Amino acid sequence: MASLMILKSLKKQRSFSSLSPITSSISRFVSTLILGEHEGGQLKQSSLCAVAAAGAISADNSISLLLAGSGPSLQQAASHAASIHPSISQVLVADSDKLSHPLAEPWAELVRLVQQKGRYSHIIAASSSFGKNTLPRAAALLDVSPITDVIEISGPQLFVRPIYAGNALSTVRYTGVDPCLLTIRSTSFPVPHISSDSKSDAAPVSQVDLSTFSEDILDKSRYLKLTSQDTERPDLGSARIVVTGGRGLKSAENFKLMEKLAEKLGAAVGATRAAVDAGFVPNELQVGQTGKIVAPELYMAFGVSGAIQHLAGMRDSKVIVAVNKDADSPIFQVADYGLVADLFDVIPELLEKLPEKK
Ligand SMILES: Cc1cc2nc3c(=O)[nH]c(=O)nc-3n(C[C@H](O)[C@H](O)[C@H](O)COP(=O)(O)OP(=O)(O)OC[C@H]3O[C@@H](n4cnc5c(N)ncnc54)[C@H](O)[C@@H]3O)c2cc1C
């Protein structure tokens, strides 16, 4: 521990000496590496939220975005990322077949390699399956302790994160050595709208030198296949409206009612763990402590009791509507609008009254 402390103070002196004049630890140089996720040649919204989070660390933050993969879609994503947000200072691209799938082990090694050169003070990933999988492994390789699920950033070393399934908030001060590794909840760092006029020139894009990339780690995991649903509905994590069904739907067949409702509202479909465990829907739709965290403008819950683990994933929604036939269901304690009724009466009526989606 003592050696860690000494290392930290030495490191600070080193970084201060490059910045003159030296004032206090608050003014130390802040630079952040963001682990970017991309799909179909576009940077994912959750990575943009990570950029917003980096902006909260310090106004002077120098932000580098790291993208990996192979082929034209990577280069397309790099051009997209370079011009999408004025606070991105540079885009780093690791183009290699070894990184063509977002596997945590090679990505962790990539982060170690990039950190060796860039000496960032912070490394951020969104709290997605990818970020939750990769960042702790990168932290282990860099010998630091990550801080996960951050929802508020009060300075370069001060972070707020929920604990006890969101029932308490813990403020954490990072006292370790650089870099400070964070996963952030995208719903807590919305990206402000950027008008096309306010965008500055595109950030420079440079290739990461992978000549010293260690291959030892590659046999630790193997990519088999990706299964995803082909849907035009919005992504659950970033949808403006979410309609969620619980065990009260009773069957996979009945769950189609939720899909019809989502269709009419332009919403994403969510589910409770009970509905997932009963096989009504795949587990990628699960909302909650062990599922996705959502905070849409409108969250509609049908046949959902409101267990604490479910609330952990949706309680930050702006407006919550609940339909449940049991007036004592805990979901009504968080609902802005509650209807004690049978969902099999309510949903068909809603479907009838809602206009067709244009
Ligand atoms: C470690 C751990 C992690 C967990 N993580 C999650 C998680 O991420 N997400 C999650 O959701 N759960 C999670 N759970 C499970 C959680 O505790 C609950 O069991 C689950 O959320 C209950 O789902 P439900 O509300 O669909 O089912 P139930 O609790 O069975 O509630 C069904 C509700 O439907 C109502 N209902 C029934 N019929 C009708 C009808 N016709 N019309 C209207 N209402 C009707 C009933 O009144 C009831 O309130 C976790 C549990 C543990 C232990």
The ligand as a Gaussian input file, in Angstrom:
#p B3LYP/6-31G(d) Opt

LIG

0 1
 C      -30.501000     -11.307000      -7.639000
 C      -31.818000     -11.034000      -8.342000
 C      -31.795000     -10.236000      -9.459000
 C      -32.999000      -9.949000     -10.128000
 N      -32.969000      -9.152000     -11.217000
 C      -34.140000      -8.805000     -11.808000
 C      -34.166000      -7.921000     -12.917000
 O      -33.130000      -7.479000     -13.431000
 N      -35.364000      -7.574000     -13.440000
 C      -36.545000      -8.044000     -12.934000
 O      -37.619000      -7.690000     -13.463000
 N      -36.533000      -8.898000     -11.894000
 C      -35.383000      -9.297000     -11.325000
 N      -35.405000     -10.179000     -10.305000
 C      -36.680000     -10.851000      -9.978000
 C      -37.607000     -10.021000      -9.111000
 O      -37.313000     -10.245000      -7.756000
 C      -39.087000     -10.423000      -9.355000
 O      -39.239000     -11.790000      -9.133000
 C      -39.594000     -10.086000     -10.753000
 O      -39.298000      -8.755000     -11.101000
 C      -41.105000     -10.269000     -10.777000
 O      -41.572000     -10.125000     -12.077000
 P      -43.103000      -9.799000     -12.359000
 O      -43.438000      -8.488000     -11.745000
 O      -43.316000      -9.982000     -13.809000
 O      -43.849000     -11.013000     -11.658000
 P      -44.729000     -11.074000     -10.367000
 O      -43.990000     -10.550000      -9.202000
 O      -45.263000     -12.459000     -10.326000
 O      -45.903000     -10.046000     -10.661000
 C      -46.898000     -10.252000     -11.636000
 C      -47.895000      -9.105000     -11.456000
 O      -48.851000      -9.181000     -12.472000
 C      -50.112000      -8.808000     -11.907000
 N      -51.127000      -9.401000     -12.771000
 C      -51.395000     -10.713000     -12.988000
 N      -52.392000     -10.859000     -13.873000
 C      -52.747000      -9.610000     -14.253000
 C      -53.712000      -9.093000     -15.148000
 N      -54.503000      -9.920000     -15.870000
 N      -53.845000      -7.765000     -15.284000
 C      -53.072000      -6.895000     -14.578000
 N      -52.143000      -7.338000     -13.700000
 C      -51.978000      -8.669000     -13.553000
 C      -50.102000      -9.374000     -10.520000
 O      -50.991000      -8.664000      -9.685000
 C      -48.640000      -9.156000     -10.119000
 O      -48.466000      -7.909000      -9.464000
 C      -34.218000     -10.479000      -9.638000
 C      -34.213000     -11.267000      -8.476000
 C      -33.029000     -11.538000      -7.844000
 C      -33.056000     -12.385000      -6.606000

